[in-house]
Amino acid sequence: MSELRLELHNDGFNEVRRSPALQQELHRRGQKVVDAAGGAPDFQVIDSPSSSRARVIVTTATTAGRKAEATDRALTRAFDAARG
């Protein structure tokens, strides 16, 4: 059998993980979760990129949103909306 040699290029991975295109895609998916959970003003998506990667946070924004998550799991149930 032949051996497989896999060489990873970390600089390329890091470039993709921090790219504006990926940040936009994550924001779009986060907004889909917010919409599925009931939308603004009760839920919000926050862009929160770090030095190593693009990321977003989907969270409650109001007391009504926190109550909806606590009693109905609104955000938890809406998570599948981010699948594409």
mmCIF file of the C-alpha atoms, coordinates in Angstrom:
data_MODEL
# 
_entry.id   MODEL 
# 
loop_
_atom_site.group_PDB 
_atom_site.id 
_atom_site.type_symbol 
_atom_site.label_atom_id 
_atom_site.label_alt_id 
_atom_site.label_comp_id 
_atom_site.label_asym_id 
_atom_site.label_entity_id 
_atom_site.label_seq_id 
_atom_site.pdbx_PDB_ins_code 
_atom_site.Cartn_x 
_atom_site.Cartn_y 
_atom_site.Cartn_z 
_atom_site.occupancy 
_atom_site.B_iso_or_equiv 
_atom_site.pdbx_formal_charge 
_atom_site.auth_seq_id 
_atom_site.auth_comp_id 
_atom_site.auth_asym_id 
_atom_site.auth_atom_id 
_atom_site.pdbx_PDB_model_num 
ATOM 1  C CA . MET A 1 1  ? 0.000   0.000  0.000  1.00 0.00 ? 1  MET A CA 1 
ATOM 2  C CA . SER A 1 2  ? 1.099   3.526  -0.638 1.00 0.00 ? 2  SER A CA 1 
ATOM 3  C CA . GLU A 1 3  ? 1.352   6.086  2.093  1.00 0.00 ? 3  GLU A CA 1 
ATOM 4  C CA . LEU A 1 4  ? -0.756  9.221  2.083  1.00 0.00 ? 4  LEU A CA 1 
ATOM 5  C CA . ARG A 1 5  ? 1.019   12.432 2.922  1.00 0.00 ? 5  ARG A CA 1 
ATOM 6  C CA . LEU A 1 6  ? -1.174  15.307 3.979  1.00 0.00 ? 6  LEU A CA 1 
ATOM 7  C CA . GLU A 1 7  ? 0.362   18.740 4.328  1.00 0.00 ? 7  GLU A CA 1 
ATOM 8  C CA . LEU A 1 8  ? -1.732  21.441 5.960  1.00 0.00 ? 8  LEU A CA 1 
ATOM 9  C CA . HIS A 1 9  ? -1.188  25.107 5.230  1.00 0.00 ? 9  HIS A CA 1 
ATOM 10 C CA . ASN A 1 10 ? -2.194  26.906 8.406  1.00 0.00 ? 10 ASN A CA 1 
ATOM 11 C CA . ASP A 1 11 ? -1.827  30.347 6.850  1.00 0.00 ? 11 ASP A CA 1 
ATOM 12 C CA . GLY A 1 12 ? -4.517  29.428 4.315  1.00 0.00 ? 12 GLY A CA 1 
ATOM 13 C CA . PHE A 1 13 ? -6.841  28.071 7.010  1.00 0.00 ? 13 PHE A CA 1 
ATOM 14 C CA . ASN A 1 14 ? -6.392  31.222 9.075  1.00 0.00 ? 14 ASN A CA 1 
ATOM 15 C CA . GLU A 1 15 ? -7.073  33.437 6.075  1.00 0.00 ? 15 GLU A CA 1 
ATOM 16 C CA . VAL A 1 16 ? -10.351 31.656 5.366  1.00 0.00 ? 16 VAL A CA 1 
ATOM 17 C CA . ARG A 1 17 ? -11.422 31.624 9.027  1.00 0.00 ? 17 ARG A CA 1 
ATOM 18 C CA . ARG A 1 18 ? -10.984 35.411 9.255  1.00 0.00 ? 18 ARG A CA 1 
ATOM 19 C CA . SER A 1 19 ? -12.370 36.301 5.831  1.00 0.00 ? 19 SER A CA 1 
ATOM 20 C CA . PRO A 1 20 ? -15.112 38.918 5.446  1.00 0.00 ? 20 PRO A CA 1 
ATOM 21 C CA . ALA A 1 21 ? -17.034 36.487 3.221  1.00 0.00 ? 21 ALA A CA 1 
ATOM 22 C CA . LEU A 1 22 ? -17.194 33.925 6.021  1.00 0.00 ? 22 LEU A CA 1 
ATOM 23 C CA . GLN A 1 23 ? -18.234 36.628 8.508  1.00 0.00 ? 23 GLN A CA 1 
ATOM 24 C CA . GLN A 1 24 ? -21.075 37.657 6.171  1.00 0.00 ? 24 GLN A CA 1 
ATOM 25 C CA . GLU A 1 25 ? -22.201 34.036 5.782  1.00 0.00 ? 25 GLU A CA 1 
ATOM 26 C CA . LEU A 1 26 ? -22.200 33.486 9.533  1.00 0.00 ? 26 LEU A CA 1 
ATOM 27 C CA . HIS A 1 27 ? -24.197 36.697 10.024 1.00 0.00 ? 27 HIS A CA 1 
ATOM 28 C CA . ARG A 1 28 ? -26.721 35.551 7.402  1.00 0.00 ? 28 ARG A CA 1 
ATOM 29 C CA . ARG A 1 29 ? -27.140 32.197 9.152  1.00 0.00 ? 29 ARG A CA 1 
ATOM 30 C CA . GLY A 1 30 ? -27.386 33.865 12.561 1.00 0.00 ? 30 GLY A CA 1 
ATOM 31 C CA . GLN A 1 31 ? -30.116 36.141 11.221 1.00 0.00 ? 31 GLN A CA 1 
ATOM 32 C CA . LYS A 1 32 ? -32.028 33.075 10.023 1.00 0.00 ? 32 LYS A CA 1 
ATOM 33 C CA . VAL A 1 33 ? -31.930 31.715 13.580 1.00 0.00 ? 33 VAL A CA 1 
ATOM 34 C CA . VAL A 1 34 ? -33.138 35.059 14.956 1.00 0.00 ? 34 VAL A CA 1 
ATOM 35 C CA . ASP A 1 35 ? -36.006 35.112 12.448 1.00 0.00 ? 35 ASP A CA 1 
ATOM 36 C CA . ALA A 1 36 ? -36.979 31.509 13.243 1.00 0.00 ? 36 ALA A CA 1 
ATOM 37 C CA . ALA A 1 37 ? -36.943 32.258 16.979 1.00 0.00 ? 37 ALA A CA 1 
ATOM 38 C CA . GLY A 1 38 ? -39.332 35.182 16.646 1.00 0.00 ? 38 GLY A CA 1 
ATOM 39 C CA . GLY A 1 39 ? -37.153 37.991 15.363 1.00 0.00 ? 39 GLY A CA 1 
ATOM 40 C CA . ALA A 1 40 ? -36.204 41.394 16.653 1.00 0.00 ? 40 ALA A CA 1 
ATOM 41 C CA . PRO A 1 41 ? -36.465 43.047 19.078 1.00 0.00 ? 41 PRO A CA 1 
ATOM 42 C CA . ASP A 1 42 ? -36.521 39.951 21.309 1.00 0.00 ? 42 ASP A CA 1 
ATOM 43 C CA . PHE A 1 43 ? -33.525 38.242 19.672 1.00 0.00 ? 43 PHE A CA 1 
ATOM 44 C CA . GLN A 1 44 ? -30.400 39.589 18.010 1.00 0.00 ? 44 GLN A CA 1 
ATOM 45 C CA . VAL A 1 45 ? -27.333 38.490 16.108 1.00 0.00 ? 45 VAL A CA 1 
ATOM 46 C CA . ILE A 1 46 ? -24.043 40.135 17.102 1.00 0.00 ? 46 ILE A CA 1 
ATOM 47 C CA . ASP A 1 47 ? -20.949 40.033 14.909 1.00 0.00 ? 47 ASP A CA 1 
ATOM 48 C CA . SER A 1 48 ? -18.082 39.109 17.211 1.00 0.00 ? 48 SER A CA 1 
ATOM 49 C CA . PRO A 1 49 ? -14.971 38.293 15.176 1.00 0.00 ? 49 PRO A CA 1 
ATOM 50 C CA . SER A 1 50 ? -11.834 37.425 17.096 1.00 0.00 ? 50 SER A CA 1 
ATOM 51 C CA . SER A 1 51 ? -8.225  37.655 16.008 1.00 0.00 ? 51 SER A CA 1 
ATOM 52 C CA . SER A 1 52 ? -8.310  34.030 14.850 1.00 0.00 ? 52 SER A CA 1 
ATOM 53 C CA . ARG A 1 53 ? -11.778 33.531 13.352 1.00 0.00 ? 53 ARG A CA 1 
ATOM 54 C CA . ALA A 1 54 ? -15.061 34.989 12.203 1.00 0.00 ? 54 ALA A CA 1 
ATOM 55 C CA . ARG A 1 55 ? -17.968 34.369 14.552 1.00 0.00 ? 55 ARG A CA 1 
ATOM 56 C CA . VAL A 1 56 ? -21.404 35.578 15.542 1.00 0.00 ? 56 VAL A CA 1 
ATOM 57 C CA . ILE A 1 57 ? -23.454 35.338 18.694 1.00 0.00 ? 57 ILE A CA 1 
ATOM 58 C CA . VAL A 1 58 ? -27.213 34.841 18.605 1.00 0.00 ? 58 VAL A CA 1 
ATOM 59 C CA . THR A 1 59 ? -28.751 35.917 21.888 1.00 0.00 ? 59 THR A CA 1 
ATOM 60 C CA . THR A 1 60 ? -31.809 37.284 23.571 1.00 0.00 ? 60 THR A CA 1 
ATOM 61 C CA . ALA A 1 61 ? -32.152 41.053 23.555 1.00 0.00 ? 61 ALA A CA 1 
ATOM 62 C CA . THR A 1 62 ? -35.142 41.666 25.809 1.00 0.00 ? 62 THR A CA 1 
ATOM 63 C CA . THR A 1 63 ? -36.820 40.262 28.873 1.00 0.00 ? 63 THR A CA 1 
ATOM 64 C CA . ALA A 1 64 ? -39.513 38.806 26.614 1.00 0.00 ? 64 ALA A CA 1 
ATOM 65 C CA . GLY A 1 65 ? -36.821 37.050 24.587 1.00 0.00 ? 65 GLY A CA 1 
ATOM 66 C CA . ARG A 1 66 ? -35.218 35.611 27.709 1.00 0.00 ? 66 ARG A CA 1 
ATOM 67 C CA . LYS A 1 67 ? -38.609 34.390 28.889 1.00 0.00 ? 67 LYS A CA 1 
ATOM 68 C CA . ALA A 1 68 ? -39.326 32.815 25.477 1.00 0.00 ? 68 ALA A CA 1 
ATOM 69 C CA . GLU A 1 69 ? -36.010 30.944 25.644 1.00 0.00 ? 69 GLU A CA 1 
ATOM 70 C CA . ALA A 1 70 ? -36.539 29.892 29.260 1.00 0.00 ? 70 ALA A CA 1 
ATOM 71 C CA . THR A 1 71 ? -40.092 28.627 28.817 1.00 0.00 ? 71 THR A CA 1 
ATOM 72 C CA . ASP A 1 72 ? -40.324 27.641 25.142 1.00 0.00 ? 72 ASP A CA 1 
ATOM 73 C CA . ARG A 1 73 ? -36.644 27.186 24.178 1.00 0.00 ? 73 ARG A CA 1 
ATOM 74 C CA . ALA A 1 74 ? -37.226 29.568 21.271 1.00 0.00 ? 74 ALA A CA 1 
ATOM 75 C CA . LEU A 1 75 ? -33.547 29.971 20.319 1.00 0.00 ? 75 LEU A CA 1 
ATOM 76 C CA . THR A 1 76 ? -32.689 26.344 20.975 1.00 0.00 ? 76 THR A CA 1 
ATOM 77 C CA . ARG A 1 77 ? -35.470 25.133 18.677 1.00 0.00 ? 77 ARG A CA 1 
ATOM 78 C CA . ALA A 1 78 ? -34.555 27.702 16.021 1.00 0.00 ? 78 ALA A CA 1 
ATOM 79 C CA . PHE A 1 79 ? -30.931 26.565 15.786 1.00 0.00 ? 79 PHE A CA 1 
ATOM 80 C CA . ASP A 1 80 ? -31.602 24.262 12.821 1.00 0.00 ? 80 ASP A CA 1 
ATOM 81 C CA . ALA A 1 81 ? -32.428 27.340 10.732 1.00 0.00 ? 81 ALA A CA 1 
ATOM 82 C CA . ALA A 1 82 ? -28.665 27.976 10.500 1.00 0.00 ? 82 ALA A CA 1 
ATOM 83 C CA . ARG A 1 83 ? -28.116 24.827 8.436  1.00 0.00 ? 83 ARG A CA 1 
ATOM 84 C CA . GLY A 1 84 ? -28.047 26.532 5.110  1.00 0.00 ? 84 GLY A CA 1 
# 
